[in-house]
Amino acid sequence: MEDAGARATRDHDAPPEVIWDVLVVGAGPAGSSAARVAAEGGASVLLVDRARFPRYKTCGGGLIGISLEHLPPSVLTVVEQRVSEVRFSLRGGAQKSYRRGLPFLSLVQRESFDDALVKAAVAGGVTFRDGVVVKSVEETDGLVAVTTDGAPIRARVVVGADGTSGRIGRYVGVQNLGTDLALEVELTKTAQAPDYEGVIAFDWGIAPGSYAWVFPKEKVLTVGVIQARGEPQQTRDYLESWLRTVGLDGLETERSSGHLTQWRAPDSPLRRGSVLVAGDAAGLLDPWTREGLSYALRSGCWAGEAAAAAAHGSDQALRQYTERVRERLDPDIRAGERLLRFFERHPRLVHLALAHTGTGMRLFLAVCDGTKTLGGILSRPLLSRALRVFGS
């Protein structure tokens, strides 16, 4: 069989007999990062996605500091806003603002952000095929055979980054907890609209664990709400109420969409044989904020590094990937879980800590900057004891 050379091309007609070192399924931030890093490691890489690119994706598009560290320089050009002010409110009440001289958050539109990540991967030697639907996965004769709606694909290692309900996650046996429903609208910015340039806003909702947001982009305002799945009308009512509260209910809606979020169970697998999962496909996100881009970018880069090494004969590389995720990301996920439970019971205390104490605001900004992690913060004895006392 012929090995695939790493080619910088958008290829729809590669011969089915080619054996790739690495196949990446899903071209979101986790998948495109995995593909790019695997190619940098000398692997021949095929990246596929069921959608046609560029494509719209429901997402607030917030990039914290640790996310920026895992991006190629070319992708930074698609950042549309840099945030230096945050506003907090509780159940639609008065907003408490904090402004800092240096920006602490960057905002992107996922359509352009994901497309830029794919282009960076292709520039690094990755072959990209969009419009490819994966049907099944099977490991045989030391290779991973993937059937699609077109030609079959064979690879030495597969990285699944095809989302929460993707085929690869089901093959690996990913187990997730907590299903939330997020509803989001994109509103056309006008001269008469409230000014959110460089400003984000959060509201802590009535339903346990719910919150709302406003994230400004270049031409639109992304406004959304999230809460536990099960009360869709209540979620819609919260979004409508939030739009009225922030004075945005009169703006034209360009897009309206929704999606479900989940996070991984403590013992959920990250690998089956020569198949890895990363990003949403592995359930990697913060259960409290539901922030997933930093988890997608980090796990994607690590998966690509491991996949390239495994394709070149390193038997330990795939095991080391799972250990890395469990050591570096799981503590933050479990911390986010604890904070979510606390927030569900005591939203007023969370609001008080963030909006009305200097320590709470400094810790919030440190997480945004990437200088501290949620797991590290909640491991502090005083905070850990407080969470236990209040029943999280």
Order of alpha helices (4+ residues) and beta strands (2+ residues): beta-beta-alpha-beta-beta-alpha-beta-beta-beta-beta-alpha-beta-beta-beta-beta-alpha-beta-beta-beta-beta-alpha-beta-beta-beta-alpha-alpha-alpha-alpha-alpha-alpha-alpha
